[in-house]
Amino acid sequence: MPRIIAIDLGTKRTGLAVTDTLKMLANPLDTIETSTLLEYLKNYFGKEEVDTIVLGFPTRLNGQHNEMTPKVITMKDRLSKAFPDKKIELVDERFTSKMAMQSMISMGSKKKDRKEKAGNLDKVSAAIILQSYLERQ
């Protein structure tokens, strides 16, 4: 069965998460340099069957666009052109970084480790975005 992949786009780093084959659970996958995203996805799609890409959509608390919103819209267009066979969904990502940090704290991650392993925060954020998408389906 095809999986769903989620993207938490950043200016430098991008977090990725993927579902299990039953599309019930979201799991952190990887953190990569944003500049390599399309190539990474092309390689990943060559190994794993994926039918949907969930892209975190950033807004301010009042729902207005923020500085990342145009970058995400541009990436959505690029993904649509690069992978026309994939369904692309935008999902509200407000509070996901805070939720990811809380999750890492509750799992016992020390402050020093959270700072050194910022990439973990990105892929955990992507997993939270993906899990919220799954719960809405």
C-alpha positions in Angstrom: 0.0 0.0 0.0 1.2 3.5 -0.7 2.4 5.7 2.1 2.0 9.4 2.8 5.0 11.7 3.3 5.0 15.0 5.1 7.3 17.9 4.7 8.1 20.6 7.3 9.8 23.1 5.0 12.5 25.3 6.4 14.8 27.8 4.8 17.9 25.7 5.5 16.6 22.4 6.8 13.5 20.4 6.0 12.0 17.7 8.2 10.3 14.7 6.7 7.9 12.1 8.1 6.2 9.1 6.6 3.2 6.9 7.4 3.3 3.2 7.9 1.9 1.1 5.0 -1.6 1.1 6.7 -1.5 4.9 6.8 -2.3 4.9 10.5 0.9 6.2 12.2 3.3 9.0 11.3 7.0 8.4 11.9 9.8 10.8 11.7 11.9 10.0 8.6 14.8 12.4 8.0 16.1 15.9 8.1 17.7 17.2 5.0 19.1 20.4 3.5 16.1 22.1 1.8 18.1 22.6 -1.4 18.2 18.8 -1.8 14.5 18.2 -1.2 13.3 17.4 -4.8 16.3 15.1 -5.4 15.7 13.3 -2.1 12.0 12.8 -2.9 12.8 11.5 -6.3 15.1 8.9 -4.8 12.7 8.0 -2.0 9.8 7.6 -4.5 11.9 5.2 -6.5 12.2 2.9 -3.4 8.8 3.5 -1.7 5.3 3.9 -3.0 3.9 7.2 -2.0 0.6 8.6 -3.2 0.2 11.8 -1.1 2.6 14.6 -0.1 1.5 16.6 3.0 3.1 20.0 3.2 3.1 22.1 6.4 1.4 25.4 5.7 2.7 28.2 8.0 0.5 31.1 9.1 0.4 33.5 11.9 -2.0 33.0 14.8 -4.6 35.2 13.1 -4.4 33.1 9.9 -2.5 35.7 7.9 0.5 34.6 5.9 4.0 34.8 7.4 7.4 35.1 5.8 7.5 31.3 5.0 4.1 31.1 3.4 5.2 32.2 -0.1 8.1 29.8 0.0 5.7 26.9 0.9 3.3 27.9 -2.0 6.3 28.0 -4.4 7.4 24.6 -3.2 3.9 23.2 -3.6 4.0 24.3 -7.3 7.4 22.8 -7.7 6.2 19.5 -6.2 3.2 19.5 -8.4 5.3 19.9 -11.5 8.0 17.4 -10.4 5.5 14.7 -9.2 2.2 15.1 -11.1 1.0 11.7 -10.0 1.1 12.7 -6.3 -1.7 14.3 -4.4 -0.4 17.4 -2.6 -2.2 18.6 0.6 -1.5 21.8 2.6 -1.9 21.3 6.4 -1.9 24.0 9.1 1.4 23.8 10.9 0.9 26.3 13.6 2.4 25.2 17.0 4.0 22.1 15.5 7.6 23.2 16.5 6.4 23.9 20.0 4.6 20.5 20.1 7.7 18.8 18.8 9.9 20.4 21.4 7.4 19.4 24.2 7.4 15.8 22.8 11.2 15.7 22.9 11.2 17.0 26.4 8.7 14.5 27.6 10.8 11.7 26.0 13.7 12.8 28.2 15.8 14.7 25.7 18.2 17.0 27.6 18.4 20.7 26.7 21.9 20.2 25.3 20.8 17.3 23.1 17.9 19.3 21.7 20.2 22.2 20.7 22.7 19.9 19.1 20.1 17.8 17.4 18.0 20.5 15.9 17.3 18.2 12.9 15.3 16.0 15.2 13.0 18.9 15.9 12.3 19.3 12.2 11.4 15.6 11.5 9.4 15.4 14.7 7.5 18.5 13.6 6.9 16.8 10.2 5.5 13.8 12.0 3.1 16.0 14.0 1.9 17.6 10.8 1.4 14.2 9.3 -0.4 12.8 12.3 -2.8 15.7 12.4 -3.5 15.1 8.7 -4.2 11.4 9.4 -6.5 12.3 12.2 -8.6 14.6 10.0 -9.1 11.9 7.3 
